[in-house]
Amino acid sequence: MDKDCQLDGSKQTLKLVQSLTPTSTSDNDNQIVVEKCGCLGPCGSGPTIDFRRDGIRLKDTRDGMDNYFLFRKMNSKQAIVDMLRIGDIEPISKDTSTDIEAVTNTRQWYDIDRNQRIRIQQLLYAITGIPLFVAYKSGEWNESYAFVAVVVFVASQFMGTSKTSNAVVEDEED
């Protein structure tokens, strides 16, 4: 789980899934494993779950979500129950381990997710790249243009778009 996922409520979602999922299927042939994973991509549409049955990724067939192989907007107990039933897993009916009904999104207006940071980075490249390209083509290129290009590229690497820059150190709760 990274910072973006935690802002979208991934820790609460993980607790909900763990509390509603039995440890094996009804026929006791298959063990059910719930585990954390890294970034699944659709920031801001989370929490997102990669749900597999017998190693095969299941498609989300809920209304409005039937175009995805990742379960997006898993932000309530009902969403988790629906996901488990799509995978032919009957959720634990008595939830004694958690009283969470809905997942709380703690994202603030200034918390820009990874997808938005990448778009801003691309915009920054275009804004600086086009004039640099024009200067190069017109023969006006000199060391100051090269310096600007290097500064923009290096500075953009600190925008938090890589997996390592968004990683969270494991805490005691995990």
C-alpha positions as CSV (number, residue, x, y, z in Angstrom):
1,M,0.0,0.0,0.0
2,D,1.4,3.4,-0.9
3,K,0.5,6.9,0.2
4,D,-2.2,7.4,-2.5
5,C,-3.9,4.2,-1.6
6,Q,-3.9,5.0,2.1
7,L,-5.5,8.3,1.4
8,D,-8.2,6.5,-0.5
9,G,-8.8,4.2,2.5
10,S,-6.9,1.0,1.6
11,K,-6.1,0.1,5.2
12,Q,-9.8,0.1,6.2
13,T,-10.7,-1.8,3.0
14,L,-8.1,-4.5,3.8
15,K,-9.5,-4.9,7.3
16,L,-13.0,-5.2,5.9
17,V,-12.0,-7.8,3.3
18,Q,-10.1,-9.8,6.0
19,S,-13.1,-9.6,8.3
20,L,-15.7,-10.7,5.7
21,T,-13.6,-13.4,3.9
22,P,-13.6,-17.0,5.1
23,T,-10.2,-18.7,5.3
24,S,-11.4,-21.4,2.8
25,T,-14.2,-22.0,0.3
26,S,-17.3,-23.9,1.4
27,D,-16.0,-27.2,-0.1
28,N,-12.7,-26.6,1.8
29,D,-10.7,-27.4,-1.3
30,N,-9.3,-23.9,-1.8
31,Q,-7.6,-21.7,0.7
32,I,-8.5,-18.0,0.5
33,V,-5.6,-15.6,0.8
34,V,-6.0,-11.9,1.5
35,E,-2.8,-9.9,1.1
36,K,-1.6,-6.4,0.4
37,C,-0.1,-5.5,-2.9
38,G,1.5,-2.5,-4.6
39,C,0.0,0.1,-6.9
40,L,-2.8,-1.2,-9.1
41,G,-3.0,2.0,-11.2
42,P,-6.4,3.7,-11.0
43,C,-5.6,6.4,-8.4
44,G,-8.6,8.2,-7.2
45,S,-10.9,5.3,-8.1
46,G,-10.0,3.4,-5.0
47,P,-9.7,1.6,-3.0
48,T,-9.0,-1.0,-5.7
49,I,-8.8,-4.7,-5.3
50,D,-7.2,-7.3,-7.6
51,F,-9.5,-10.3,-7.0
52,R,-8.5,-13.7,-8.4
53,R,-10.1,-17.1,-8.2
54,D,-7.9,-20.1,-8.9
55,G,-5.2,-17.7,-10.2
56,I,-7.6,-16.1,-12.8
57,R,-8.4,-12.4,-12.4
58,L,-12.2,-11.9,-12.0
59,K,-14.0,-9.2,-13.9
60,D,-16.1,-6.7,-11.9
61,T,-19.7,-7.2,-13.0
62,R,-21.3,-4.6,-10.7
63,D,-23.5,-2.0,-12.4
64,G,-21.3,0.6,-14.1
65,M,-18.1,-1.3,-13.4
66,D,-18.4,-4.1,-15.9
67,N,-15.6,-2.8,-18.0
68,Y,-12.8,-3.5,-15.4
69,F,-10.8,-6.5,-14.3
70,L,-9.9,-4.6,-11.1
71,F,-12.6,-4.0,-8.5
72,R,-12.7,-0.2,-8.1
73,K,-14.5,1.9,-5.5
74,M,-14.4,-0.8,-2.9
75,N,-15.4,1.7,-0.2
76,S,-18.1,-0.1,1.7
77,K,-19.0,-3.4,3.3
78,Q,-21.7,-3.9,0.6
79,A,-19.1,-3.5,-2.2
80,I,-16.9,-6.1,-0.6
81,V,-19.8,-8.5,-0.1
82,D,-20.8,-8.0,-3.8
83,M,-17.2,-8.7,-4.9
84,L,-17.0,-11.9,-2.8
85,R,-20.3,-13.2,-4.2
86,I,-19.1,-12.5,-7.8
87,G,-16.2,-14.9,-7.0
88,D,-18.7,-17.5,-5.6
89,I,-17.4,-16.9,-2.0
90,E,-20.0,-16.5,0.6
91,P,-18.9,-13.8,3.0
92,I,-18.8,-14.4,6.8
93,S,-22.2,-13.4,7.9
94,K,-21.3,-12.3,11.4
95,D,-18.6,-9.6,11.3
96,T,-17.1,-9.6,14.8
97,S,-13.7,-8.2,14.0
98,T,-14.6,-4.8,12.7
99,D,-17.4,-2.3,12.9
100,I,-16.4,-0.5,9.7
101,E,-19.4,0.0,7.4
102,A,-17.8,2.5,5.0
103,V,-14.3,3.3,4.1
104,T,-13.2,6.9,4.9
105,N,-11.3,8.7,2.1
106,T,-8.9,11.1,3.8
107,R,-7.7,12.8,0.6
108,Q,-7.6,16.6,0.9
109,W,-8.0,19.0,-2.0
110,Y,-4.2,19.4,-2.0
111,D,-3.5,15.7,-2.1
112,I,-2.8,15.1,-5.8
113,D,-2.8,11.5,-6.8
114,R,-0.1,9.8,-8.9
115,N,-2.0,10.1,-12.2
116,Q,-2.5,13.8,-11.7
117,R,1.2,14.3,-10.8
118,I,2.2,12.4,-14.0
119,R,-0.1,14.7,-16.1
120,I,1.4,17.8,-14.5
121,Q,4.9,16.4,-15.2
122,Q,4.0,15.9,-18.9
123,L,2.5,19.4,-19.1
124,L,5.8,20.8,-17.6
125,Y,7.8,18.9,-20.2
126,A,5.6,20.3,-23.0
127,I,5.7,23.9,-21.7
128,T,9.5,23.8,-21.5
129,G,10.2,21.4,-24.3
130,I,8.4,23.3,-27.1
131,P,10.4,26.6,-26.7
132,L,13.6,24.5,-26.3
133,F,12.9,22.7,-29.5
134,V,12.1,25.9,-31.4
135,A,15.4,27.4,-30.1
136,Y,17.3,24.3,-31.3
137,K,15.6,24.3,-34.8
138,S,16.2,28.0,-35.3
139,G,19.9,27.8,-34.4
140,E,19.6,29.9,-31.2
141,W,20.5,26.9,-28.9
142,N,23.2,27.6,-26.3
143,E,24.3,26.5,-22.9
144,S,21.6,28.4,-21.1
145,Y,18.9,26.4,-22.9
146,A,20.7,23.2,-22.0
147,F,20.8,24.3,-18.4
148,V,17.0,25.0,-18.4
149,A,16.4,21.5,-19.9
150,V,18.5,19.8,-17.3
151,V,16.9,21.7,-14.4
152,V,13.4,21.0,-15.5
153,F,14.1,17.3,-16.0
154,V,15.8,16.9,-12.7
155,A,13.3,18.9,-10.8
156,S,10.4,16.9,-12.3
157,Q,11.9,13.7,-10.9
158,F,11.0,14.9,-7.4
159,M,7.2,15.2,-8.2
160,G,6.5,11.9,-6.6
161,T,5.6,9.9,-9.7
162,S,7.8,6.9,-9.0
163,K,6.7,3.9,-6.9
164,T,9.6,4.4,-4.5
165,S,8.8,8.1,-3.9
166,N,5.2,7.1,-3.0
167,A,6.0,4.1,-0.9
168,V,5.1,4.0,2.8
169,V,7.2,2.4,5.4
170,E,5.4,-0.4,7.1
171,D,4.0,0.6,10.5
172,E,3.0,-1.4,13.6
173,E,-0.6,-1.9,12.5
174,D,0.4,-3.9,9.4
